Amino acid sequence: MMSEYWIISAPGEKTCAQTFDTMNNLTSKQHNLCNNYKFHIPDLKVGTLDQLVGLSDDLGKLDSYVEQITRKVAVYLGEVLEDQRDKLHENLLANNSPGPPDEIPCRHHQRIKNLSLRHQRKHQHTHHQNKPQHYHLQHHHQLPQDIKAELPQYLTRFQWDMAKYPIKQSLRNIADIISKQIGQIDGDLKTKSQAYNNLKGNLQNLEKKKTGSLLTRNLADLVKKEHFILDSEYLTTLLVIVPKVLTNDWHANYEKITDMIVPRSTQLIQEDSDYCLFNVTLFKKVTEEFKLHARERKFIVRDFVYNEEELAAGKNEMTKLMTDKKKQFGPLVRWLKVNFSEAFCALIHVKALRVFVESVLRYGLPVNFQAILIEPNKKSVKRLRDVLNQLYGHLDGASAGGQVSSADNVDIPGLGFGQSEYYPYVFYKVNIDMVEQSKV
């Protein structure tokens, strides 16, 4: 299945339903090039032409920003899941919040709202009686409030979230609401990820010290109290790392490295593939001299003081960090899942805004267009483009031959001509693979 969807719009014919049926018959039923879905955009406030032109450019920037943050959240969720990363995609869900149950599923372009309330109710009643199956299908496609859906499901059953993005607000205000919402998610993500990454980093550092070479690893877990002479005014015990190939040399010569070494005081404590860990007891006054001459023989003295309280504190720190990480993991994963959903839903609403604005700028007033979500068949993309161009090429004489070349690509603000892909119909891509394509 392709992760790429297209949202297009075309001018309404006698009815918007007819526009959809014509396109669907040609592309899906006759040639099986794609699956098509009506993409429901509510009756948004149009505003002035100048406002639409300015907003068109700003929505392009907002689109990129929202997609960037959505991907950022998805990728970080994958990092947090670590060895459960294979479950990432099943955690990337979107929250479907359909409109009120009595909302008419058809596009608003028939301007039902201009009818009196009495006529409106009569129209709705007639509409429902004449097309009971169609009406049932629309409601069958809606998901209950707050149910998480897989991303293709959310997209193909898209319903505008009236609560979050009230359509009585201007288009600019709705865009600002989304921008502020995503800015908040971005800021919170930085704070939460920094705190969790610091915790994870500290834990990893401690874990590294518990493993690896005897030259660098934490020795606290390897030694015992009986390995040391403690509380002596004159004697001290050192820990020495000896290359395995020099083990015999150590046994034969450690007592001769300096004066004042306690005879037969060495003991093998631990070994790895390359090194052995020995202890040796000597007089405190020759410690520095011993370290110097030991190094000349490639024996490395590790700085280590046996202190039971500090060793316990070190073990406690490890336990505490592991406990803190476990405590933070659940809430962080939940936050990332919720805010991925928020960001993804916001992204699709931005796409809807862009389709609406571009359609009004292209096709004019009164608002009369049908937005269509297309799921192209991977092997039929070029053929689908050709069929769509045959269907809608007449909308733009300059582009009747297909996609506009870069040489002919004149950038007219607000009319989408500056896009790398321009077609005679309104066109936007939606890539729902939020992980593999994250390098945007």
C-alpha positions in Angstrom: 0.0 0.0 0.0 1.3 3.5 -0.9 1.9 5.9 2.0 1.2 8.8 -0.4 -2.2 10.2 -0.9 -3.4 13.1 -3.0 -6.0 15.7 -2.2 -7.3 17.4 -5.3 -10.3 19.7 -5.9 -12.3 20.4 -9.0 -15.2 22.9 -9.7 -18.7 21.6 -8.9 -20.8 20.6 -11.9 -24.6 20.7 -11.4 -23.9 19.2 -8.0 -20.6 18.5 -6.2 -21.7 14.8 -6.0 -21.7 14.8 -9.8 -18.1 16.1 -9.9 -17.0 13.3 -7.6 -19.0 10.6 -9.5 -17.6 11.7 -12.9 -14.0 11.6 -11.6 -14.6 8.3 -9.6 -16.1 6.5 -12.6 -13.2 7.5 -14.9 -10.3 6.9 -12.5 -11.5 4.1 -10.2 -14.4 2.2 -11.6 -13.4 2.1 -15.3 -9.6 2.0 -15.0 -8.9 0.9 -11.4 -6.1 3.5 -11.1 -6.9 4.6 -7.5 -9.4 4.6 -4.6 -11.3 7.9 -4.2 -13.0 9.4 -1.1 -14.9 12.6 -0.7 -12.8 14.9 1.4 -15.2 16.9 3.6 -14.3 20.6 4.1 -16.9 22.6 6.0 -18.3 26.0 5.1 -15.3 28.2 6.0 -15.3 32.0 6.0 -13.9 33.2 2.7 -12.7 36.7 3.6 -11.3 39.1 0.9 -9.2 38.2 -2.1 -6.2 40.0 -0.6 -6.5 38.0 2.6 -6.7 34.7 0.6 -3.6 35.5 -1.4 -1.6 36.4 1.7 -2.9 33.4 3.6 -2.1 31.0 0.7 1.7 31.6 1.1 1.5 31.5 4.9 -0.4 28.2 4.8 2.4 26.7 2.7 4.9 27.6 5.4 2.6 26.4 8.2 2.1 23.1 6.3 5.9 22.5 6.3 6.3 23.4 9.9 3.4 21.2 11.1 4.7 18.2 9.1 8.2 18.8 10.5 7.0 18.7 14.1 4.7 15.7 13.4 7.6 13.7 12.1 9.8 14.9 15.0 7.3 13.5 17.5 7.0 10.2 15.6 10.8 9.8 15.3 11.3 10.6 19.0 8.6 8.1 20.0 10.6 5.5 18.1 13.8 6.4 20.0 12.0 6.2 23.3 10.5 2.8 22.5 14.1 1.4 22.0 13.8 -2.4 21.8 10.0 -2.1 21.3 10.6 0.1 18.2 9.0 -2.5 16.0 5.7 -1.5 17.6 6.1 2.2 16.6 3.6 2.2 13.7 0.9 0.7 15.8 1.4 3.5 18.2 1.2 6.2 15.5 -2.6 6.7 15.5 -4.9 9.7 14.9 -7.9 10.8 16.9 -11.0 11.0 14.9 -13.4 13.7 16.0 -16.3 13.9 13.7 -18.8 16.8 13.6 -22.2 16.7 15.2 -24.3 13.6 14.3 -27.0 15.7 12.6 -24.5 17.3 10.2 -25.3 16.8 6.6 -22.6 14.7 5.0 -22.8 16.5 1.6 -20.6 19.5 0.8 -21.8 22.9 1.9 -21.6 24.3 -1.5 -25.2 24.0 -2.2 -25.6 26.8 0.3 -28.3 25.0 2.3 -27.6 27.5 5.1 -29.3 30.2 3.1 -32.6 28.4 3.3 -34.9 29.2 6.1 -34.7 26.8 9.1 -38.0 25.3 8.0 -36.9 24.7 4.5 -33.5 23.4 5.7 -35.2 20.8 7.8 -37.5 19.8 4.9 -34.4 19.6 2.6 -32.6 17.4 5.0 -35.6 15.2 5.5 -36.1 14.8 1.7 -32.3 14.2 1.2 -32.3 11.5 3.8 -35.4 9.8 2.4 -34.1 9.9 -1.2 -30.7 8.6 -0.4 -31.0 6.4 2.7 -28.1 4.1 1.7 -25.8 7.0 0.9 -26.6 8.7 4.3 -26.1 5.5 6.2 -22.7 4.9 4.5 -21.5 8.4 5.5 -22.3 7.8 9.1 -20.9 4.3 9.0 -17.6 5.8 7.9 -17.4 8.1 11.0 -15.6 6.8 14.1 -16.9 7.5 17.6 -15.5 10.5 19.5 -12.0 10.0 20.8 -11.4 6.7 19.1 -7.9 6.3 17.8 -7.7 5.4 14.1 -4.8 4.3 11.9 -3.6 7.1 9.8 -5.1 5.9 6.5 -8.5 5.4 8.2 -8.4 8.9 9.8 -7.5 10.5 6.4 -10.2 8.6 4.4 -12.8 9.4 7.0 -11.7 12.9 7.7 -14.1 15.1 9.5 -13.3 18.7 10.5 -12.8 19.1 14.2 -15.4 21.9 15.0 -14.4 22.0 18.7 -10.7 22.7 18.1 -11.0 24.8 14.9 -14.4 26.7 15.0 -15.5 27.5 11.5 -17.0 30.8 12.7 -13.5 32.0 13.1 -11.7 33.6 10.1 -9.3 31.4 8.1 -6.4 33.4 9.5 -7.5 32.8 13.1 -7.8 29.0 12.4 -4.3 29.0 11.0 -3.0 30.9 14.0 -4.8 28.4 16.4 -3.0 25.5 14.6 0.4 27.4 14.6 0.1 28.1 18.3 -0.9 24.5 19.1 2.0 23.0 17.2 4.4 25.6 18.7 3.3 24.4 22.1 3.9 20.8 21.2 7.3 21.7 19.8 8.3 23.5 22.9 7.1 20.8 25.3 8.8 18.1 23.2 12.2 19.9 23.5 11.8 20.1 27.3 10.6 16.5 27.8 13.1 15.0 25.4 16.0 16.9 27.0 15.0 15.7 30.5 14.6 12.1 29.4 17.7 12.1 27.2 19.8 13.4 30.2 18.4 10.7 32.4 19.0 8.0 29.7 22.5 9.4 29.1 23.5 9.2 32.8 22.1 5.7 33.0 24.0 4.6 29.9 27.3 6.1 31.3 26.8 4.1 34.5 26.0 1.0 32.6 29.1 1.4 30.4 31.2 1.6 33.6 29.8 -1.7 34.8 30.9 -3.4 31.6 33.8 -3.2 29.2 37.5 -3.3 29.8 39.0 -3.5 33.3 41.0 -0.4 32.3 37.8 1.7 32.3 35.0 -0.1 34.0 33.7 0.6 37.5 35.5 -1.7 39.9 33.0 -1.3 42.7 31.0 -4.4 41.7 34.1 -6.6 41.5 35.9 -6.0 44.8 35.0 -7.0 48.3 36.0 -5.7 51.7 38.4 -8.5 52.3 40.5 -7.5 49.3 41.7 -4.4 51.2 43.7 -3.4 54.3 41.4 -0.8 55.9 41.9 1.7 58.7 45.7 1.3 58.9 47.8 4.2 59.7 50.7 3.0 57.6 49.4 0.5 55.0 47.2 0.8 52.0 45.9 -1.5 49.2 46.1 -0.6 45.5 44.3 -2.1 42.6 46.5 -2.9 39.6 45.5 -3.7 36.0 48.0 -6.1 34.5 47.9 -7.2 30.8 47.3 -10.9 30.6 50.5 -11.5 28.7 52.4 -10.0 31.7 50.8 -12.0 34.4 53.9 -14.1 35.1 56.0 -10.9 35.2 53.7 -9.4 37.8 53.9 -12.5 40.1 57.6 -12.6 39.8 58.4 -8.9 40.2 55.6 -7.0 42.0 57.4 -7.2 45.4 60.5 -5.6 43.8 58.8 -2.6 42.1 59.7 -0.5 45.2 60.7 -1.1 48.8 58.1 -1.5 51.5 55.7 -3.9 49.7 54.0 -6.5 51.8 55.2 -9.9 50.6 52.6 -12.3 49.1 49.9 -9.6 49.4 48.7 -9.8 45.8 45.5 -11.7 44.8 43.8 -12.1 41.4 40.3 -10.5 41.8 39.0 -10.5 38.2 40.0 -11.0 34.6 38.7 -10.3 31.2 39.9 -11.2 27.7 42.9 -8.8 27.9 43.6 -7.8 31.5 43.8 -9.1 35.0 42.8 -7.2 38.2 45.2 -7.7 41.1 45.4 -6.1 44.6 48.7 -5.3 46.3 49.4 -3.9 49.8 52.2 -1.6 50.6 53.2 1.3 52.8 51.4 4.5 52.1 54.6 6.5 51.8 55.8 4.6 48.7 52.4 4.8 46.9 53.4 7.4 44.3 56.8 5.8 43.7 55.0 2.4 43.1 52.6 4.0 40.6 55.4 5.5 38.6 57.6 2.3 38.4 54.5 0.1 37.8 53.6 2.2 34.8 57.1 1.7 33.4 56.4 -2.1 33.5 52.9 -1.5 31.9 51.1 -2.2 35.1 48.3 0.4 35.6 47.2 1.4 39.1 43.5 2.3 39.2 42.5 5.1 41.5 40.1 3.5 43.9 39.2 4.0 47.5 37.1 1.3 49.3 34.3 3.2 51.0 31.2 1.1 51.8 28.9 4.2 52.0 30.1 5.6 48.7 29.8 2.2 47.0 26.3 1.8 48.3 25.5 5.3 47.1 26.8 4.4 43.6 24.6 1.3 43.5 21.7 3.3 44.8 22.2 5.9 42.1 22.0 3.2 39.4 18.8 1.8 40.9 17.4 5.3 41.3 18.1 6.2 37.6 16.6 2.9 36.4 13.5 3.5 38.6 13.2 7.1 37.3 13.5 6.0 33.7 10.8 3.4 34.2 8.6 6.0 35.9 9.0 8.5 33.1 8.8 6.0 30.2 5.0 5.4 30.5 3.8 9.0 30.8 6.3 10.1 28.1 5.1 7.5 25.6 1.5 8.5 26.3 2.3 12.2 25.8 4.1 11.4 22.5 1.2 9.3 21.3 -1.4 11.9 22.2 0.6 14.8 20.7 1.5 12.8 17.6 -2.2 12.5 17.1 -2.8 16.2 17.7 0.0 17.2 15.3 -1.1 14.8 12.6 -4.7 15.9 12.8 -3.6 19.5 12.7 -1.5 18.7 9.6 -4.6 17.3 7.7 -6.6 20.4 8.8 -3.9 22.6 7.3 -4.1 20.6 4.0 -7.9 21.1 4.1 -7.4 24.9 4.6 -4.9 25.0 1.7 -7.4 23.1 -0.6 -10.2 25.5 0.4 -8.1 28.7 -0.1 -6.5 27.5 -3.4 -9.9 26.3 -4.7 -11.5 29.7 -4.1 -8.6 31.5 -5.7 -8.7 29.2 -8.7 -12.4 28.6 -9.2 -13.8 31.9 -7.8 -17.0 32.6 -6.0 -19.6 31.5 -5.0 -17.7 28.6 -3.4 -18.4 25.6 -5.5 -15.9 22.8 -5.6 -15.5 19.1 -4.7 -12.4 18.1 -2.7 -11.4 14.5 -3.3 -8.9 12.3 -1.5 -7.1 10.0 -3.8 -5.2 6.8 -2.9 -3.2 6.1 -6.1 -2.3 2.6 -7.1 1.5 2.5 -7.1 1.9 1.2 -10.6 -0.7 3.5 -12.1 0.5 7.0 -11.0 1.5 8.2 -14.5 -1.7 6.9 -16.1 -3.8 8.5 -13.3 -2.1 11.8 -14.0 -3.0 11.5 -17.7 -6.6 10.7 -16.9 -6.9 13.6 -14.5 -5.4 15.9 -17.0 -7.8 14.8 -19.7 -10.6 15.4 -17.2 -9.5 18.8 -15.9 -7.0 20.1 -18.5 -9.6 22.6 -19.8 -9.5 24.4 -16.4 -6.1 26.0 -17.3 -5.1 26.5 -20.9 -1.5 27.0 -20.1 -1.3 23.6 -18.5 -3.5 21.7 -20.9 -0.5 19.6 -21.9 0.1 18.4 -18.4 2.4 19.5 -15.6 3.9 23.0 -16.1 7.6 22.9 -16.8 9.9 24.9 -14.6 10.6 27.3 -17.5 6.9 28.2 -17.7 6.5 28.2 -13.9 5.5 31.8 -13.1 5.3 32.5 -9.4 2.0 34.3 -8.7 1.5 34.6 -5.0 -1.5 32.8 -3.6 -2.2 30.8 -6.8 0.1 27.9 -6.1 2.1 28.5 -9.3 5.3 28.6 -7.2 4.8 25.0 -6.3 7.2 22.5 -7.9 4.1 20.5 -9.0 1.4 22.5 -10.6 -1.7 21.0 -12.3 -4.8 22.5 -13.8 -6.7 21.2 -10.7 -5.8 22.0 -7.1 -3.4 19.4 -5.9 -1.6 18.6 -2.6 0.3 15.5 -1.5 -0.1 13.8 1.9 2.6 11.4 2.9 1.4 9.4 6.0 4.7 7.6 6.5 5.9 9.8 9.3 9.1 7.8 10.1 10.9 6.7 6.9 10.6 10.1 5.3 11.5 12.0 8.4 14.5 13.8 6.9 12.6 16.8 5.7 
